[in-house]
């Protein structure tokens, strides 16, 4: 049963002139005084969610985005601060991009956040997808094999930091500790200080390729899937369940997954489409070129595969794919219950904040959803 309701906010500022024919994404430029508005927005949204008994606010790590879409560079720091502004709400990292971190520094930062927030910051890891970000930090992205190799070694180091009283590591990218003398003795091991006190650490990762899914099953990582068409979601949910089973971790379909979906409440679906469409289209102006249209054609092929569409989708197409739920509360409840019936292990749902939607309007949506949808599903 879905009983944990969260939000994914990637950190956009309030954008102007939105929509398919608004300002082109690459032409947007915002000064620092506009970028920093995102932190007040984060605080306001977190407080609203906390009051309404939502489970978690998920945010995204990004860098250099003068376009204003994703302006939060440090999720552990953000979540730690937001925990001081709220009482119960959790703060998820979707995701800390390991190739842009030293794994020991990330492990230390997360351990401190875990301790001082009482476990309210949730760890998430990813490999990255912006060349401007990852390659600027000196890590590979264009070379996908090198990116995966680096990520997997970093993950190994981070897990040693979390779980071992003392450790050493000898790999292609990291030698920890180095072979040096320290205070009269030769270093052979080090201890991460501090380590998280809530262990094993709950770690989330986005589902991408088949190799990613097998890695997740091997290491018992939880899976986030957002704005996927229903056919694509079924495919990856099944692959994730099967990967976990292969590695001796049997799970019900949907277990340890978070289903991310666009939601917009309105008195009718047509009214909702009219109101949401510019914000929806603004989202895909930015994200579609990165390949983030995870819909299927009539043959079940993912968009972008040979013969399948590769373009900016319309909101009506997103509704047909059931990646977006638009309409009155009773209709939304029925659609969510249908997903519950197909995925018996699923207990988490995440609402995606369309990037062009103003904060005031989104807070109104959160209140409406909490009043007329959440109680019906928690019965």
FENZI-V943687 format. One record per residue. N is the residue number from 1. NEAR is the number of other C-alpha atoms within 12 Angstrom. Layout:
n: {N,N}
near: {NEAR,NEAR}
//
This chain:
n: {1,2,3,4,5,6,7,8,9,10,11,12,13,14,15,16,17,18,19,20,21,22,23,24,25,26,27,28,29,30,31,32,33,34,35,36,37,38,39,40,41,42,43,44,45,46,47,48,49,50,51,52,53,54,55,56,57,58,59,60,61,62,63,64,65,66,67,68,69,70,71,72,73,74,75,76,77,78,79,80,81,82,83,84,85,86,87,88,89,90,91,92,93,94,95,96,97,98,99,100,101,102,103,104,105,106,107,108,109,110,111,112,113,114,115,116,117,118,119,120,121,122,123,124,125,126,127,128,129,130,131,132,133,134,135,136,137,138,139,140,141,142,143,144,145,146,147,148,149,150,151,152,153,154,155,156,157,158,159,160,161,162,163,164,165,166,167,168,169,170,171,172,173,174,175,176,177,178,179,180,181,182,183,184,185,186,187,188,189,190,191,192,193,194,195,196,197,198,199,200,201,202,203,204,205,206,207,208,209,210,211,212,213,214,215,216,217,218,219,220,221,222,223,224,225,226,227,228,229,230,231,232,233,234,235,236,237,238,239,240,241,242,243,244,245,246,247,248,249,250,251,252,253,254,255,256,257,258,259,260,261,262,263,264,265,266,267,268,269,270,271,272,273,274,275,276,277,278,279,280,281,282,283,284,285,286,287,288,289,290,291,292,293,294,295,296,297,298,299,300,301,302,303,304,305,306,307,308,309,310,311,312,313,314,315,316,317,318,319,320,321,322,323,324,325,326,327,328,329,330,331,332,333,334,335,336,337,338,339,340,341,342,343,344,345,346,347,348,349,350,351,352,353,354,355,356,357,358,359,360,361,362,363,364,365,366,367,368,369,370,371,372,373,374,375,376,377,378,379}
near: {27,35,28,29,39,42,46,42,44,37,45,41,37,34,34,26,20,29,30,23,15,20,21,21,31,18,15,22,21,26,16,16,14,22,28,23,23,32,31,23,29,39,28,22,40,42,30,33,38,32,21,30,29,36,37,40,46,47,45,37,40,37,31,24,29,26,30,36,40,37,34,36,30,30,41,42,32,39,43,32,25,38,34,24,26,30,24,26,37,40,49,46,45,47,38,44,42,42,37,36,32,27,34,34,24,37,36,29,33,47,37,28,36,34,23,25,31,24,29,38,43,43,45,36,43,40,43,37,32,29,24,20,27,31,22,18,21,17,32,27,29,20,16,22,16,19,28,27,25,33,35,31,27,38,38,29,38,38,36,30,37,37,24,23,17,22,25,26,30,18,18,15,22,22,22,29,23,17,16,14,12,13,7,7,10,13,20,19,24,24,25,31,25,27,32,36,23,25,19,22,29,28,34,33,41,38,42,30,18,19,20,31,34,29,32,38,34,23,29,31,36,40,46,41,40,42,43,38,36,36,26,31,37,27,28,35,40,30,31,44,36,26,31,31,23,20,20,14,22,21,27,23,32,37,33,35,42,45,46,40,38,44,46,44,38,27,19,19,26,20,16,29,30,23,27,39,34,29,38,41,36,39,41,34,35,35,27,24,19,19,24,27,35,42,40,32,26,16,15,22,20,29,28,23,18,11,14,18,23,23,24,29,36,29,37,23,29,32,32,21,32,33,39,41,41,42,31,26,32,26,23,34,29,20,26,40,26,19,32,26,17,22,30,22,26,35,30,37,42,38,42,38,42,45,38,40,36,29,30,17,23,34,28,21,36,37,26,27,35,31,22,22,32,33,21,21,29,21,11}
//
